């Protein structure tokens, strides 16, 4: 579930390149996954003393019906200035061919809404145009070649299966302001099927014995002057779109997400 949403919820995740597999050859698995959130103790110099919480990610649909994603992250941070409670929720639907996208994003800090985005993105003549109602009524054209979250996931899987180690792509997911595009740089490691060290949830059902790839994605705000990424997401990506071993690096601190439960959901087959 690698998408820009993961940065804020703290997870998330393209039209396939010429060397990648055709989109229909990649089958994403509808599923519900729950991750336990904790502070990454290896990150030095942080003013965060502790963290705990949950990420619940649910994806349904198919290339024919479109993909719906519900994501909720609740995190409690123990800081030098006191306790901070963060609640991020996203609800999206993306057409299978990436021509249409609906999104609703909300971020609450200590019970108060700090960010909210709501709108629709449509691809016309190659360009992605966003019509939003929140945080304000606006229409913006983001240009060509901007990928949506599920397109990005498909691009990453196709590239991984083709042996590509580097994937660069601009990505839009709606957050935080219904108009921001992030330029992403993904580094993909070699395929493995080794079950050593996997959580129990990652070895059962349709995940058992599946190929997976280590992925690290750096997000840079388009047009920004900062040469360092705004945030970095690392995870193990199964070839059906499921992720484990999350690391969400925000610069000053990082969070880990450990897969604690996984449920395969009913598939929606395409009509023959």
C-alpha positions in Angstrom: 0.0 0.0 0.0 2.7 2.4 -0.8 1.1 5.7 -1.5 1.6 9.3 -0.6 -1.1 8.8 2.0 1.2 6.7 4.0 3.4 9.6 4.6 0.7 11.5 6.4 -1.2 8.6 7.9 2.0 7.8 8.4 1.7 4.5 4.8 0.0 4.5 1.6 1.6 3.9 -3.3 1.1 5.0 -12.7 0.8 4.3 -16.1 3.3 1.4 -16.6 6.5 2.2 -18.4 7.6 0.5 -21.5 9.7 -2.0 -19.7 7.1 -2.8 -17.1 4.4 -5.5 -17.2 1.0 -4.7 -18.7 -1.3 -3.4 -16.0 -3.9 -6.2 -16.4 -1.1 -8.8 -15.8 -0.8 -7.6 -12.2 -3.5 -8.7 -9.8 -3.9 -6.6 -6.7 -5.5 -8.5 -3.8 -8.4 -6.9 -2.0 -7.4 -7.1 1.7 -7.5 -5.5 5.1 -4.2 -5.1 7.0 -3.6 -3.8 10.5 -0.2 -2.5 11.6 1.0 -1.7 15.1 2.8 1.7 15.2 5.9 2.3 17.4 8.7 4.8 17.5 11.9 3.9 15.6 14.5 3.9 18.3 17.4 4.0 15.8 16.5 7.6 14.8 18.8 9.8 16.9 18.3 13.4 18.0 14.5 13.1 18.1 12.3 15.1 20.5 9.8 12.3 20.5 10.1 10.1 23.5 7.6 7.4 22.5 4.8 6.5 20.1 2.1 3.9 19.8 -0.9 3.4 17.6 -2.5 1.5 14.7 -2.8 1.8 11.0 -5.8 0.0 9.4 -5.6 -0.2 5.6 -8.4 -1.7 3.5 -8.4 -2.1 -0.3 -11.3 -3.4 -2.4 -12.2 -3.7 -6.1 -10.5 -4.6 -9.3 -9.2 -3.2 -12.5 -12.7 -3.4 -14.0 -14.7 -2.0 -11.0 -12.0 0.4 -9.8 -10.2 0.4 -6.5 -11.5 1.8 -3.2 -9.1 2.4 -0.3 -10.0 3.2 3.3 -7.1 4.1 5.6 -7.1 5.1 9.2 -4.1 5.9 11.4 -4.3 6.7 15.0 -1.0 7.6 16.7 -0.2 8.9 20.2 3.1 10.6 20.5 4.9 11.3 23.7 6.8 14.6 23.1 8.9 16.9 25.3 5.9 19.3 25.4 3.3 16.7 26.3 1.2 14.1 24.6 0.0 14.5 21.0 -2.9 12.5 19.5 -3.0 12.3 15.7 -5.9 10.8 13.7 -5.6 10.6 9.9 -8.2 9.1 7.7 -8.5 8.8 3.9 -11.2 7.4 1.6 -10.5 7.1 -2.1 -11.8 5.5 -5.2 -9.7 5.2 -8.4 -10.8 4.1 -11.8 -9.0 1.0 -13.0 -7.4 2.8 -15.9 -6.5 5.9 -13.9 -8.8 8.3 -15.6 -10.8 9.3 -12.6 -10.1 9.6 -8.8 -12.2 10.6 -5.9 -10.6 11.5 -2.5 -11.4 12.6 1.0 -8.6 13.2 3.5 -8.8 14.4 7.1 -6.1 15.0 9.7 -6.9 15.7 13.3 -4.5 16.7 16.0 -5.7 16.4 19.6 -9.3 16.3 18.3 -9.1 19.4 16.1 -9.1 19.2 12.3 -5.8 20.6 11.0 -6.0 19.5 7.3 -8.9 18.5 5.2 -9.2 17.8 1.4 -12.1 16.6 -0.7 -12.4 16.5 -4.5 -12.3 14.7 -7.8 -9.4 14.3 -10.3 -10.0 13.5 -13.9 -7.6 12.8 -16.7 -8.4 14.6 -20.0 -6.1 14.6 -23.0 -3.4 13.2 -20.8 -3.5 16.0 -18.2 -4.8 15.5 -14.7 -7.3 18.2 -13.6 -8.5 18.4 -10.0 -11.8 19.9 -8.9 -11.9 20.3 -5.1 -14.4 21.5 -2.5 -12.0 21.4 0.4 -9.8 23.0 1.8 -11.3 25.5 -0.7 -13.3 25.4 -3.9 -10.8 25.3 -6.7 -9.9 23.7 -10.0 -6.2 23.1 -10.9 -4.5 21.3 -13.8 -1.5 19.3 -12.6 -0.2 18.5 -16.0 0.6 15.2 -17.8 2.3 12.1 -16.5 1.1 12.6 -12.9 0.2 9.2 -11.4 -2.6 8.3 -9.0 -1.9 6.1 -6.0 -3.0 2.7 -7.4 -1.2 3.5 -10.7 1.9 4.1 -8.7 1.5 0.7 -6.9 1.1 -1.0 -10.3 4.2 0.8 -11.7 6.3 -0.3 -8.7 5.2 -3.9 -8.9 5.7 -4.1 -12.6 9.1 -2.5 -12.3 10.1 -4.8 -9.5 9.1 -7.9 -11.5 11.1 -6.6 -14.5 14.2 -6.1 -12.4 14.2 -2.3 -12.4 16.0 -0.9 -9.4 15.0 2.8 -9.8 11.5 4.3 -10.5 10.9 8.0 -10.7 7.4 9.3 -10.9 5.2 12.4 -9.9 2.3 11.3 -7.7 -0.9 12.9 -6.6 -3.2 11.5 -3.8 -5.2 14.5 -2.8 -3.4 15.3 0.5 -2.8 17.6 2.1 -4.4 20.5 0.1 -6.0 18.8 -3.0 -3.4 20.2 -5.3 0.1 19.2 -4.2 2.2 16.9 -6.4 5.2 15.0 -5.0 8.1 13.9 -7.2 9.0 10.4 -5.9 12.1 8.3 -6.2 11.7 4.6 -5.5 14.6 2.2 -4.9 13.6 -1.4 -5.3 15.6 -4.4 -4.0 15.8 -7.9 -5.2 13.0 -10.4 -5.0 12.8 -12.8 -2.0 10.5 -15.5 -0.9 12.4 -16.3 2.3 9.9 -16.6 5.2 12.6 -16.2 7.9 11.8 -13.4 10.2 8.3 -12.8 8.8 5.4 -12.0 11.1 2.8 -14.8 11.4 0.3 -12.6 9.5 2.7 -12.4 6.5 3.0 -16.2 6.1 -0.7 -17.2 6.1 -3.3 -17.4 3.3 -2.5 -15.9 0.0 0.7 -14.3 1.3 2.4 -17.7 2.0 5.4 -18.1 -0.3 4.7 -14.9 -2.3 7.4 -12.9 -3.9 8.2 -9.6 -2.2 10.6 -6.8 -2.7 12.2 -4.2 -0.4 11.2 -0.7 -1.5 12.2 2.7 -0.3 10.4 5.8 -1.6 11.5 9.4 -1.1 8.9 12.2 -1.6 10.0 15.6 -2.7 7.5 18.5 -3.0 7.3 19.6 -6.6 8.8 23.0 -7.1 10.4 22.9 -3.7 14.0 24.1 -3.1 14.9 21.4 -0.5 17.3 18.8 -1.9 16.4 16.4 0.9 13.1 14.6 0.8 10.1 15.8 2.7 9.7 12.2 4.0 10.7 8.7 3.2 8.7 5.5 3.3 10.2 2.0 3.4 8.4 -1.3 3.3 8.4 -4.9 2.0 6.0 -5.0 -1.1 4.4 -8.3 -2.0 3.6 -8.9 -5.7 -0.1 -8.5 -5.0 0.2 -5.0 -3.5 0.2 -6.0 0.2 2.9 -4.4 2.4 4.8 -5.2 5.6 7.7 -3.9 7.7 6.8 -0.2 7.3 9.1 2.6 8.2 7.8 6.2 8.0 10.6 8.6 8.3 9.6 12.3 8.8 13.1 13.6 9.3 12.9 14.6 13.0 11.6 11.2 13.9 10.5 7.9 12.3 7.7 5.4 13.0 7.7 1.6 12.4 4.6 -0.3 11.4 4.5 -4.0 12.1 1.9 -6.2 10.4 -0.2 -7.8 13.1 -3.2 -9.0 11.1 -4.1 -9.6 7.5 -7.4 -10.6 5.9 -8.0 -11.4 2.3 -11.2 -9.9 1.0 -13.6 -11.1 -1.8 -12.3 -10.5 -5.3 -14.3 -8.8 -8.0 -13.5 -10.6 -11.2 -13.7 -8.9 -14.5 -16.4 -10.0 -16.9 -15.0 -12.2 -19.7 
